[in-house]
Structures are given as C-alpha cells and as structure tokens.
Amino acid sequence: MKKLLIKVLFVFILILTNNFVSANQQEKPLKDVSPDSSKKTIISNIDSIKTTSPQKLIPIKNENLLSDNFARNIIRKQTLNRSDYRNASEFTLNFPFGFIRELGSLGQPSEIMLYGNGFKNITYLNDGILINNRLSNSLDANLIQSEGIDSIEVLPLPRGFLYGTNSNISTINVIPSDYSLKKPFTRIKFYQAPNEEGIFDGIFHAQFSERLSTFFEVTHQSTLPRFRNSELSLWQATARLRYIVNNKLTLVGNYNYARSIVQLFGGVDADTIRANYSADQFEEILYDNFLAPVKFNNRYQKASIQNFSVRLLGDFLYNNPTDLTFYFNNGLTEFRQNEVDSSQLQSNIDKIMVNNEFSTYGMRLVQNFNLGFGKLITISELEKTEINTPLLIKEKSSTNFATSAKISISLPNSIGEINLFNKYSDYFGKSYLGFGFDGIVSISKSFSTYIGYSNFQKPFDLFVNEADLYFIDHTKIEKISVTEVKLNYTKDSFDLSLSYFSQNLSNHLLATTIKKLPINNDEIYFFTSKNIKLQGLNLFSNINFWKFNLVTNTSYYFNDENRNELGLPKFISYGGIYYIDTLFNSNLQLKMGINYSSIGKRIGLNIDFERSISTTYTHLIGPTIRSIPSKSSEEFDSEFQLDFFLAGTIQENATLYFVFENLLNNKYFIVPYYPQRERGIRLGVAWEFFD
C-alpha cells in the first residue's frame, strides 16, 4: 500500500511540474507571425506584436457536505468568534441535542454527545476526511484546534451513517479556514483562567504568488491540577499549502500534529470520603481541591496524532467537480497507571503500562454530477488500517472500503430539495448496507420543514469479546433506524426551530465496569446487546428585541428506562440573554450578558478512557461476591450554572473576552464525581494583523 501511494504521488508531482511549465509558457507574450515570412506587410503604425493577458487563476474549492438549504446545521466563524468556549468540543453546544459529559478540568477526555450518541457512535471529519481513532472509534476533541476553524457542520441524523467506513450514527464535519488574502495575515489568541489555565494560539497566512499560498497554526494549552493528578500540557500544529496548477486543478497539502499529556485522576473518590468522614462533611470534602481524595493518584495518558493528506481538486468533467484525496493517519496512546516506585503505589490499583497505536493509509474520491434537475454525489473510501495493541487478542490489520451515493432533486422556485441516499461498506471483512431519504421544503417565507429517515447496519466494536467473562454473538450486527422531523419559523427578529428524533437500536452493545474487589481499575467491557428506542424533543430559539438577544437550546429525552441505559439526563438546556450594540462611532462591537446551562436528573456513570467506553452498569467480582452486571441506582438532582460573558471587538481587529464563571458558585458535577469549576474569572484577547 505504501509503495502504491508513493507511485501515485510521484505521478501527480510529474503532472504538477508539467502543468507549471506549460502555464508559464502560456503566460508569455505571443507574436503575430505571418505564415510566409518572406512577405512583409506594413499596416500603418499599429504594433504588429499582439499580447494575450494571462488568465486569472481561480482556486477550486471542495464543496461542503451540506447545501445552503441546511444553514441551520452549520455554525460559522463569525458566530464562533463571539461565543464563550474553551476548546472545540464546546462548539457542539450550539446545535440541537448537543451535550458534553464535562469532567470539570481542562484536558480531561470529556464525551461529546449528539442525539444521545457519544463514544463510538460519532464520526469526526476534517474537511470530509475521517479522523477518528481507528482502535477506539472515537476522538478526544481536545486534539482539535479551535481557532483555525471556519465552520462546523452537524449532519442531519438520517445522513450521519453515510460518512466514514464504520457507519456511525452521527457525523460532525470540521471545516478549516480558507484564507484567500493577497496580504499576509496573522492572528493571535490568548486567555488565562484560575489554576494557571491558559491557551496561546498563533495563525499565519501568506500568499507567496498567485499560485502558492500557505497557512500555519500553532497552539499550546495547559493547566495546573485543580485536584490531585489532573494536570494538562497540549501542543498542536497545522501546516497547509495550496497550489493552483491551473483553473482545472488545485492541489492542497495538509499536515496536522498534536501531542498531549493529561493526568487522569478519575474523579473524587466518594467511597473514601464516606469511609473517613461523617455524612455532614461529605460535600465539604468532595469539593475541596486540596482535601478531596482522588481515585487515581498515579494515572496519566500521552496521546499523539499525525494526519497528513494531499488533495487534488479538479474540474475535469465540465463543471462537475472532482475531489481526490490521499491521506495518512497515525495515533499513539500511551496509557500509564501506577508507573511509580513501590513506595508510592496505590495498593488497590493494578500497574498498567500499555501502548495503543494505529496507522491508516487511505484514499477518498468524491465526484459531483450536476444534473438538470439536481445533483448526484458519489463518495468512495478505501483504507488500509493496522492496529497494534495488547488490548485486543491479536494485532488487527484490515482493508476497509465504503461507497455511498446521494441524489438531490431541486424543487421548483428554489423552495427546497429532496435527497435519496444509500451506502455499502466492507469493514474488517464484513459487509454492511444502509439507505435513506430526507427533504427540506419552504412552506412559506417564514415556515420550512425537514423530514428524514434512514435504515442501516453498524459494525460491532473491535473490543467485543475481549473479556473472558462474556460472550457476544459475532454473527449478529447492530441494525439502526432513525427518524428526524423539524419545523422552522423565521420572521424579522424571530428564529425558532422545533425538532424531534427517534432512534431504534437493535442489538445495541451495552458495557459494564468490572470491579474485581479489592482492585479498582475502572476497566469496562461489553457484556450484552439489547434493543433500545430513544426519542428526543428540542426547542431552539434565537430572538432579538431592540438591542437584546435571547438564545435557548433545550433538549428533552423521553422514556426514562431507555434514557438511563445510555446514561442521558432528563433534559439539557443552554443559552443566555445578551446586550448587543455597536458603540463609539462603530469602533466597538459589543456583546455582553448572562450564559446559563442546566442539566436534568441522571444516574451514575463510569468511563474507561483507554477504550473510550462509558456505561451505567457495574459488575462486582470478589472472593465472596460474584454479581451480575447491574445498572446504577444512584440518581442525581438537576443542576444549573450562570456565567457573565463579554466580548468586545475593537475596530474589527482585536476582540477582548471577559468571563465570570459560575456566578453563584454552585457546587455540582455532570459526571460523578468530577466537580465542575468553582467561581472564577477568565480573560482573553484575539488580535488580527494584516501585512
């Protein structure tokens, strides 16, 4: 596979060189030469030398996954820059049914949720290219650089399975900024928060010629521990080069690197507090940064990723764009537990020193066909993946393939579109199918509606059957059917959206935490499969009145039994009320107000960071105990938080941020027992320079 890729790249380099030479020759002035040089004709005083001006070079850009009809599923840079966030994971809170199982400290691998789907059920794309960890089928969103993002697409639920080779239920596509500026551009962002938490991000863009432009971004993020063993150090870098061969071919090379070291404290050890303190002292100790005992004193994880791609954007079929990408992804996770001298070992924790690595070589071809009545888009992906880890019975190596097609039919008078789509994939030697349809229609100038449905098959996780205690029938596959319905209303200063979704999960994998008493490792294994139906309702509103802006994003989940199987809260709500104005002769664009977040009742949850699995089940095993996996009986009350937020942009170049977090200093957690941040101030600035 490596040799094949090298040969293909070599051929394209030759093509590039040939086109470069040809283009330079074509741009030279051409003389009007007579067929017969012996005959000289003098035509007044007109210069006999004619020149043709060079053709203006225009880069070909890859198309987004969503059309303009789905603007509500896209968050753009202008909105992101004036929102309150620490890292890229928090951008998902702007979407219906978006939620984060926040672990309270910067850098902890918090679980992003979309439509109730989290670890192993979300496909992460960078400009259409799959960036999931191929072993865990998940992604630590801390490793995504936030400042170089142009926009984020969250695909409608019925379309989520179409992308990537593993047919996850939901899909997020991160679109990087594409600066088309003739002048050099620099952007710097910095913020500081309690516990010496901070970020520095630098972006530089330069166009060296009409053909060649570059983009660089470097990010460093770190924090000292809030609780014992919760420190973070994270470095990230991106380099991108774009070369316009001619108006029919544009080449884009991209390299991304990230390296993090995060201490995994596992939350506060509530059992130790109960054993050593009275019930009246429980909460006091639980939220004390210095006195609170943590579950793991000596556990950490080093994670590094490298993503490299070469993209060829062509218009070879007359206004039917072609997007061909060759890519390489590598991820290494070094998981360490009790890697210390014997005098510092925790007696009830095993010593673990494990390296988990994957390497993927792939090719992705997207072909657009513009039809008289709409558009046909085909996507084909071919990957060679090698996995080396002691977590699996043996090293895994597989060639995976997926192909999908979507035909879009434009409705008369541009009132919407209807889409039909299907997918076939071959994943680790097994075949999977899926199909669906959706449509969006403008009923009037103010009302529009969306409806979609899909039915597809999803591969079982690679960690199935890796525990000796359980056996899951590999002949079964997970079958999923999803429905989404949305009603939108937009008029003047009102923007409202009401959404409903339903997921029927057949043979859905359930996992359990194994506690081999007295050892406590937080190891989680899949133990059975079950049919689950999840339904949710969301209200999203954005209302402007005078100079005030009211935003709310509230999701509610039905059926407590199925909701608790997935560890979801009863409801989730985010939003705020803001004062927005332009002041001082248009020199200051101000946004300030109160953010709020609220979470409903939920049951206990455990997380295995090494395998990226979360579960509400626990299986106790000991010398005198051998239970069956049982669901958590703990239920935690609803909680809320208020923050003051201010963002002011000065002369469209510098933006100042001021956040007073947790104004009421509420003591709570989203995931037990990871206390949320106490009251504190976060300050930041982003500055843009030209030339």
Summary of the structure (lengths in Angstrom):
residues: 691
radius of gyration: 27.5
end to end distance: 43.4
largest distance: 112.3
contacts: 2203
relative contact order: 0.12
helix: 11%
strand: 52%
